[in-house]
Every structure is written in structure tokens, then in C-alpha cells.
Amino acid sequence: MLKKKLLVLLVVMSFCSLSWAQQSEIETQDLVECPTAGLLPRGSFALDLRMFSEGGLLAGVDVGLTDSFLVGLCFGGTQIIGDSTVVWNPTVGVAVKIRLFDESQLYPAVAVGFDSQGFGKYDKERERYTTKSKGFYLALSKGYSFLGTCGLHAGVNYSLEKGDEDKDISGYFGFDKHLGPDFVVVAEYDLARNDNGENALGSGEGYLNAGLRWTFASRLNLELDVKDLLRNAKGSIRPNRELRVVYLEYF
């Protein structure tokens, strides 16, 4: 069943055939949870707010120090919305991304980075988030044109969230497809090889996520994400629905 679903995703990606970086003023920095090789323009910053289950909020800011160097911070928790006691994340999330090579006609853009922020609720016993942070990663991105702009992305990563004793290197791939000037469809498959052990939260199927991104205004994106379509999380009944708002501004 998993192989069939992966085949369908690969077929969809193969029909997306310049550059996502060249066609848009703002590059795709990430898909749903997985980073790409895209960065912010120099002298700009992006405010990012994610709303997820259990009254969760995750707010952050990324700053484009140069065209090839980005830093970011984020913080949040669960039960922020509602009448229960707020449960804050244990630390502030830190992100750094450096692009090593720009995209060319033949070769993808290549970036390396570090991101300590996971997604969803923090599990104190396992010392990890529902979806582990990417930790150290290498990302590749290549743009194509097929009925509009399409970007293909892939990466490998090593998370520092190892409280569940699963220390494997993992990887991911995905795409973003522009539907006219205002809408972008994003999808990703996280192999989650570091989340399939005996004490892990995942069951070994990996995480398939998708989203619809709407450019409501020139620098304001509204996004609806649907996560864990394969119901990889142990005990999962249905996929998770989340909202995201991103606003870009220049110094």
C-alpha cells in the first residue's frame, strides 16, 4: 500500500516540468514542515504563525541577512487557545540556513542548515515533539515549468531529538506547484526513519503532508495544511488540519 502511494506521488511530481527561484520574488523556504533550499531576500524578514491541535500556537521570525544566509527564532506551546493551563515548549527554536550553490539550468540549488524546532505537542517523557525537528539537514531544490511554476525538493537530515532512542538519519522529498498568481499546492513525504523504533511515536509509514497556500495580499500568505495523511502516528484516527499565516516585510 505504501509503495503504491509513493508511486502516485512520484508520478504527480514527474508531470511538473524556469526556476522556482527565478519565477517568484520570494522563494519557497519550506513545504509543510520540510525545508527547501529557498531563502528570504536580503534585508527582509518573515513573521510566521502556525495554529495546530490542542490549542497550539507556534510563532516565529526568519531574517534574510544576505541572499544566501538566513537565521530564525520561534516559540510556542499548547493549550494557548482555550481555558486549560498553557504548556509552553521547553526551549526557543533556532534556525540557520546557508545556500552553498545557486540553482543553474542543469543543477539544483543546494543549502545546508540547522533547525531545532519540531512540530505539534512536546512529549516530555520522550524529549521530542510530535514530529521531530529536522536538526542538521542538506536540502536540494530545482524549478521547472509545466502549466506554471513547479519546484521539486529533497533533503536528508539528522535530528537531535533522540529521547526515544531512535537516532537514524532520515530524509524527505516533495514539490510545490503554482496554480495561477495566488495559489500554491505543496506536498511532502517525510521518510521519518528516525521515528519508527519501539519507543517512537511513528509506526514506520512516514509522514505524508499537503497544503494549499493562498497569497491573500502581495506579502501575506494564508495556508491550510493537512498532515499525516498516511496516519503514521501511533493511535492516529484521522489527519491533522492546521492553519498558517506568513507575512513578509523589508527593513
VEXVO-41434 format. One line per 2 residues: their letters; for each residue x, z, y of N, C-alpha, C. Coordinates in steps of 0.2 Angstrom, whole numbers, plus 5000, padded with zeros to 4 digits. Atoms other than C-alpha are relative to their C-alpha. Example, Ala and Ser with C-alpha at 12.3 -4.5 7.8 and 13.67 -1.06 7.14 Angstrom:
# VEXVO-41434
AS	5004:5000:4994:5062:5039:4978:5004:5000:5006 | 4996:4999:4994:5068:5036:4995:4996:5003:5005
***
This chain:
# VEXVO-41434
ML	5004:5000:4994:5000:5000:5000:5004:5000:5006 | 4995:4999:4994:5014:5005:5012:5003:4993:5001
KK	4997:5007:5000:5023:4988:5008:4996:4995:5003 | 5004:5005:4998:5008:4978:5012:4999:5001:5008
KL	5001:4999:4993:5005:4987:5029:5006:4998:5004 | 4994:5002:4996:5023:4984:5034:5001:4993:5000
LV	5000:5007:5000:5022:4966:5029:4995:4997:5005 | 5004:5002:4995:5007:4964:5040:5003:5001:5007
LL	4997:4999:4993:5016:4972:5055:5006:4995:5001 | 4995:5005:4999:5031:4961:5052:4998:4993:5002
VV	5003:5007:4998:5020:4945:5052:4998:5000:5007 | 5003:5000:4993:5012:4950:5068:5006:5000:5005
MS	4994:5000:4996:5030:4953:5076:5003:4993:5000 | 4997:5007:5001:5036:4936:5069:4996:4995:5005
FC	5004:5005:4996:5022:4927:5080:5002:5001:5007 | 4998:4999:4993:5029:4935:5096:5007:4997:5001
SL	4994:5004:4999:5042:4922:5100:5001:4997:5007 | 5000:5000:5007:5061:4924:5141:5000:5007:5000
SW	4998:4993:5001:5066:4940:5140:4995:5005:5003 | 5005:4995:4998:5055:4956:5142:5003:5003:5007
AQ	4997:4997:4994:5068:4962:5155:5000:4995:5005 | 5000:5005:4995:5068:4945:5164:4993:4999:5003
QS	5007:5002:4998:5049:4943:5165:4997:5005:5004 | 5003:4995:4996:5045:4960:5172:5005:5004:5004
EI	4996:4996:4996:5051:4970:5186:5002:5007:4997 | 4999:4994:5003:5050:4986:5176:5001:4999:4992
ET	4999:5000:5007:5057:4986:5158:4996:5005:4996 | 5003:4995:5005:5049:4994:5143:5005:5005:4998
QD	4995:4994:5002:5058:5011:5142:4999:5002:4993 | 5001:4998:5007:5049:5016:5126:4993:4997:4998
LV	5007:5002:5003:5034:5011:5115:4995:5005:5000 | 5005:4994:5000:5023:5025:5110:5005:5007:5000
EC	4995:4994:5000:5037:5038:5105:5007:4998:5000 | 4993:5003:5001:5052:5027:5101:5003:4997:5006
PT	4996:5003:4995:5065:5022:5114:5002:4993:4999 | 4998:5007:5000:5069:5004:5118:5007:5000:5004
AG	4994:5000:4996:5085:4998:5127:4998:4999:5007 | 5002:5001:4993:5075:4996:5143:5001:5006:5004
LL	4999:4994:4996:5079:5007:5158:4996:4999:5007 | 5003:5001:4993:5072:5010:5176:5005:4996:5005
PR	4995:5003:4995:5079:5000:5191:5004:5006:5004 | 4996:4995:4996:5092:5009:5201:4997:5002:5006
GS	5003:4997:4994:5086:5021:5214:4992:5001:4999 | 5007:4999:5002:5069:5023:5205:4999:5006:4996
FA	5002:4995:5005:5060:5037:5196:4993:4999:4998 | 5007:5001:5003:5045:5038:5184:4998:5007:4998
LD	5004:4994:5002:5033:5053:5183:4996:4998:4994 | 5003:5001:5007:5026:5054:5165:4996:5006:4998
LR	5005:4995:5002:5011:5064:5159:4997:4998:4994 | 5004:5001:5006:5005:5065:5141:4995:5005:4999
MF	5006:4996:5001:4989:5073:5136:4999:5000:4992 | 5000:5001:5007:4988:5077:5117:4995:5006:4997
SE	5005:4995:5003:4978:5088:5105:5002:5007:5001 | 4999:4993:4999:4976:5107:5106:5002:5002:5007
GG	4999:4999:4992:4975:5106:5125:5007:4999:5002 | 4993:5001:4999:4993:5100:5125:5001:4995:5006
LL	4998:5004:4994:5002:5093:5141:5008:5000:4999 | 4992:5001:5000:5020:5086:5142:5001:4996:5006
AG	4998:5003:4994:5026:5082:5159:5007:4999:5001 | 4993:5002:5000:5042:5073:5163:5002:4996:5006
VD	4997:5005:4995:5053:5063:5176:5006:4997:4997 | 4994:5004:5002:5065:5050:5172:5003:4997:5007
VG	4997:5003:4994:5078:5044:5186:5005:4995:4998 | 4995:5006:5001:5087:5027:5186:5006:5001:5005
LT	4994:4999:4996:5104:5032:5193:5003:4993:5002 | 4998:5007:5000:5110:5014:5190:4996:4996:4996
DS	5004:5004:5004:5103:4999:5182:5002:5001:4993 | 4998:5000:5007:5112:5004:5166:5000:5008:4998
FL	4999:4992:5001:5111:5024:5167:4993:5003:5002 | 5006:4996:4998:5095:5035:5166:5001:5007:4997
VG	5000:4993:5002:5093:5053:5165:4992:5003:5001 | 5006:4998:5000:5077:5063:5162:4999:5007:4998
LC	5002:4994:5002:5069:5080:5160:4992:5001:4999 | 5007:4999:5001:5052:5086:5153:4999:5007:4997
FG	5002:4994:5002:5042:5101:5149:4993:5001:4999 | 5007:5000:5001:5026:5106:5142:4998:5005:4995
GT	5002:4995:5005:5016:5116:5129:4993:4998:4998 | 5007:5000:5003:4999:5118:5120:4996:5005:5003
QI	5005:4995:4997:4983:5127:5125:5000:5000:5007 | 5000:5000:4993:4987:5122:5143:4993:4999:5003
IG	5007:5001:4998:4969:5115:5144:4996:5004:4995 | 5005:4996:5004:4956:5127:5138:5001:5008:5002
DS	5000:4993:4998:4954:5146:5138:5004:5005:4995 | 4995:4996:5004:4967:5151:5125:5007:5002:5003
TV	4994:4998:4997:4984:5159:5129:5005:4994:4999 | 4996:5006:5000:4996:5145:5134:5006:5001:4995
VW	4994:4999:5004:5010:5142:5121:5005:4994:5003 | 4995:5005:4997:5025:5134:5130:5005:4998:4995
NP	4994:5002:5004:5039:5124:5122:5006:5004:5001 | 4995:4995:4999:5054:5134:5119:5006:4998:5005
TV	4995:5002:4995:5066:5123:5130:4997:4994:5004 | 5001:5006:4996:5066:5109:5143:5003:4994:4996
GV	4997:5006:5004:5068:5092:5135:5005:4996:5005 | 4995:5004:4996:5083:5082:5141:5001:4993:4997
AV	4999:5007:5002:5086:5063:5140:5005:4997:5004 | 4995:5004:4997:5100:5052:5144:5001:4993:4996
KI	5000:5007:5003:5101:5033:5141:5005:4996:5004 | 4995:5005:4997:5116:5021:5144:4999:4993:4996
RL	5000:5007:5003:5114:5002:5141:5008:4998:5000 | 4993:5002:5001:5130:4996:5134:5001:4992:5001
FD	5000:5007:4999:5126:4977:5134:4993:4998:5002 | 5006:5003:4998:5113:4967:5143:4997:4995:4995
ES	5003:5005:5005:5101:4955:5134:5003:4993:5002 | 4998:5007:4999:5108:4937:5133:4995:4996:4996
QL	5005:5005:5004:5099:4921:5126:5001:5001:4993 | 4999:4999:5007:5106:4925:5109:5000:5007:4997
YP	4999:4994:5003:5109:4943:5108:4995:5005:5004 | 5004:4995:4997:5098:4959:5111:5004:5004:5005
AV	4997:4995:4996:5101:4972:5124:5001:5006:4995 | 4998:4995:5004:5110:4987:5117:5000:5007:5004
AV	4999:4994:4996:5108:5005:5123:5001:5006:4995 | 5000:4994:5003:5113:5022:5117:4997:5006:5004
GF	5003:4994:4996:5105:5039:5121:4999:5006:4996 | 5002:4994:5003:5100:5056:5118:4994:5003:5003
DS	5006:4997:4997:5083:5064:5119:4998:5006:4995 | 5001:4994:5003:5079:5082:5114:4993:5002:4999
QG	5007:4998:4999:5060:5081:5117:4996:4997:4994 | 5004:5003:5005:5049:5079:5102:4993:5000:5002
FG	5007:5001:4998:5030:5076:5102:4995:5005:4996 | 5005:4996:5003:5015:5087:5098:5002:5007:5001
KY	4999:4993:5000:5015:5105:5094:5006:5002:4998 | 4993:4998:5002:5031:5115:5092:4998:5005:4994
DK	5001:4995:5006:5032:5124:5075:5006:5005:5000 | 4995:4995:5000:5042:5140:5077:5004:5001:4993
ER	4997:4998:5007:5045:5143:5058:5005:4994:4998 | 4996:5006:5002:5052:5125:5056:5005:4998:5005
ER	4996:5001:4994:5060:5125:5073:5000:4992:5002 | 5001:5007:4999:5053:5107:5076:4994:4999:5003
YT	5007:5002:4997:5039:5098:5085:4997:4996:4994 | 5004:5004:5005:5025:5089:5075:5004:4993:4998
TK	4996:5006:5001:5035:5073:5077:5007:5002:5003 | 4993:4998:4998:5054:5076:5078:5002:4996:5006
SK	4996:5003:4995:5064:5072:5094:5005:4995:4997 | 4995:5005:5003:5075:5056:5092:5007:5003:5000
GF	4993:4997:5000:5091:5066:5096:5004:4994:5002 | 4996:5005:4999:5105:5054:5096:4998:4993:4997
YL	5003:5007:5002:5100:5035:5095:5004:4994:5003 | 4998:5007:4998:5105:5017:5096:4994:4996:5000
AL	5006:5004:5000:5092:5005:5102:5002:4993:5002 | 4999:5007:4999:5091:4986:5102:4993:4997:5002
SK	5006:5003:4997:5078:4976:5112:5002:4992:5002 | 5000:5007:4999:5075:4957:5113:4994:4997:5002
GY	5007:5003:4997:5062:4947:5123:4999:4993:4998 | 5002:5006:5002:5053:4932:5118:4994:4998:5004
SF	5006:5002:4996:5039:4921:5125:4995:4997:4995 | 5005:5003:5004:5023:4917:5115:4993:5002:5003
LG	5006:4999:4996:5007:4916:5125:5001:5006:5004 | 4999:4994:4996:5015:4928:5137:5007:5003:4997
TC	4994:4997:5002:5030:4940:5136:4999:5005:4994 | 5000:4996:5006:5034:4949:5120:5007:5003:4999
GL	4993:4997:5001:5048:4961:5116:5000:5003:4993 | 4999:4997:5006:5055:4966:5099:5005:5005:5000
HA	4996:4994:4999:5063:4983:5097:5002:5003:4993 | 4998:4996:5006:5073:4993:5084:5005:5005:5002
GV	4995:4995:4998:5084:5008:5083:5001:5004:4994 | 4999:4995:5005:5092:5021:5072:5001:5007:5004
NY	4999:4993:4997:5093:5040:5076:5001:5005:4996 | 4998:4994:5004:5099:5057:5071:4997:5006:5004
SL	5003:4994:4997:5088:5072:5076:5004:5006:4999 | 4997:4993:5000:5095:5089:5080:4995:5005:4997
EK	5006:4995:5002:5078:5097:5074:5001:5000:4992 | 4999:5000:5008:5084:5102:5056:4998:5006:4997
GD	5002:4994:5003:5075:5118:5054:4996:5000:4993 | 5004:5002:5007:5065:5110:5039:5005:4998:4995
ED	4995:5001:5005:5082:5107:5031:5000:4992:4998 | 5000:5007:5001:5079:5088:5032:5005:4997:5005
KD	4995:5002:4995:5095:5081:5040:5001:4992:5000 | 4998:5007:5001:5094:5062:5036:5000:4996:5007
IS	5000:5005:4995:5097:5048:5048:4994:4996:4999 | 5006:5004:5001:5081:5039:5052:5001:4993:5004
GY	5000:5006:4996:5076:5023:5061:4993:4998:5001 | 5007:5002:4997:5061:5013:5069:5001:4993:5002
FG	5001:5007:4997:5055:4996:5074:4993:4999:5003 | 5007:5002:4997:5041:4989:5085:5000:4995:5005
FD	5001:5006:4995:5035:4977:5098:4995:5002:5006 | 5005:5000:4994:5026:4976:5115:4998:4993:5001
KH	5003:5007:4999:5015:4961:5119:4996:5000:5006 | 5003:5000:4994:5009:4957:5136:4993:4996:4999
LG	5007:5003:5001:4990:4952:5137:4998:4999:5008 | 5001:5001:4993:4990:4944:5155:5004:5005:5004
PD	4996:4996:4996:4997:4953:5170:4999:5008:5000 | 5002:4993:5000:4988:4970:5167:5000:5004:4994
FV	5000:4996:5006:4988:4975:5149:5006:4998:4995 | 4994:5000:5005:5002:4978:5136:4998:5003:4994
VV	5001:4997:5007:4999:4981:5117:5007:5002:4998 | 4994:4998:5003:5013:4992:5110:4999:5003:4993
AE	5000:4997:5006:5016:4997:5092:5007:5001:4997 | 4993:4998:5003:5030:5005:5082:4999:5003:4993
YD	5000:4997:5007:5034:5011:5064:5006:5004:5000 | 4994:4996:5001:5045:5026:5063:5001:5002:4993
LA	4999:4999:5007:5053:5027:5046:4999:5008:4998 | 5000:4993:5001:5054:5046:5048:5003:5002:4993
RN	4996:4998:5006:5067:5048:5034:5003:5007:5001 | 4998:4993:4999:5071:5065:5042:4994:5004:5000
DN	5006:4996:5000:5053:5071:5039:4996:4999:4993 | 5003:5001:5007:5050:5069:5020:5002:5005:4995
GE	4997:4995:5005:5058:5084:5012:4994:5005:4998 | 5005:4995:5003:5050:5098:5003:4997:5005:5005
NA	5003:4995:4995:5048:5109:5019:4998:4996:5006 | 5002:5004:4995:5044:5094:5030:4993:5000:5002
LG	5007:5001:4999:5028:5090:5039:4997:4993:4998 | 5002:5007:5002:5028:5072:5034:5000:4999:4993
SG	5000:5001:5007:5024:5065:5017:5003:4994:4997 | 4995:5006:5003:5036:5050:5016:4997:4993:5002
EG	5002:5007:4998:5025:5036:5023:5002:4997:5006 | 4998:5002:4993:5032:5036:5040:4994:5000:5005
YL	5005:4999:4994:5023:5036:5057:4999:4993:5003 | 5003:5006:4997:5013:5020:5062:4996:5002:5006
NA	5004:4998:4993:5008:5022:5081:4999:4993:5004 | 5001:5005:4996:5000:5010:5093:4997:5002:5006
GL	5003:4998:4993:4994:5010:5111:4998:4994:5004 | 5002:5005:4995:4986:5000:5125:5002:5002:5007
RW	4998:4998:4993:4994:5001:5142:4997:4996:5005 | 5003:5004:4995:4985:4996:5157:5003:5002:5007
TF	4997:4999:4993:4993:4993:5174:4995:5000:5005 | 5005:4999:4995:4980:5001:5185:5001:4998:5007
AS	4997:5002:4994:4990:4998:5200:5007:4998:4999 | 4993:5003:5001:5007:4990:5203:5005:5004:4997
RL	4995:4996:5003:5016:5005:5199:4997:5006:4996 | 5004:4994:5004:5003:5016:5189:4998:4997:4994
NL	5002:5002:5006:5001:5014:5171:4996:5005:4996 | 5004:4995:5004:4987:5022:5161:5000:4997:4992
EL	4999:5002:5007:4989:5022:5142:4996:5004:4995 | 5003:4997:5006:4979:5026:5126:5004:4999:4994
DV	4996:5001:5006:4989:5029:5111:4996:5003:4994 | 5003:4998:5006:4983:5031:5093:5006:5001:4995
KD	4994:4998:5004:4996:5040:5082:4999:5002:4993 | 5001:4998:5008:4999:5042:5063:4994:4996:4997
LL	5005:5004:5003:4988:5028:5058:5001:5000:4992 | 4999:4999:5007:4995:5030:5040:4999:5007:4998
RN	5002:4993:5002:4990:5048:5040:5006:5003:4996 | 4994:4997:5003:5008:5053:5036:5001:5007:5000
AK	4999:4993:4999:5007:5071:5042:4996:5003:4994 | 5003:4996:5005:5003:5083:5028:4993:5003:5002
GS	5007:4997:4998:4984:5088:5029:4997:4996:5005 | 5003:5004:4995:4980:5074:5041:4994:4997:4998
IR	5007:5003:5001:4962:5069:5042:4999:4994:5003 | 5001:5006:4996:4962:5056:5055:5006:4999:5005
PN	4995:5001:4995:4974:5048:5068:4999:5004:5006 | 5000:4996:4994:4978:5057:5084:4999:4995:5006
RE	5001:5004:4994:4972:5050:5100:5003:5004:5006 | 4997:4997:4994:4982:5053:5116:5000:4996:5006
LR	5000:5003:4994:4982:5049:5134:5007:5001:5004 | 4994:5000:4997:4997:5045:5145:4999:4996:5007
VV	5000:5003:4993:4999:5042:5164:5008:4999:5002 | 4993:5001:4998:5016:5035:5171:4999:4997:5007
YL	5000:5003:4993:5019:5032:5190:5007:4999:5002 | 4993:5002:4998:5035:5023:5196:5000:5000:5008
EY	4999:5000:4992:5042:5026:5214:5007:4999:5001 | 4993:5001:4998:5058:5022:5223:5002:5005:5005
F	4997:4995:4995:5069:5034:5233:5000:4996:5007
***
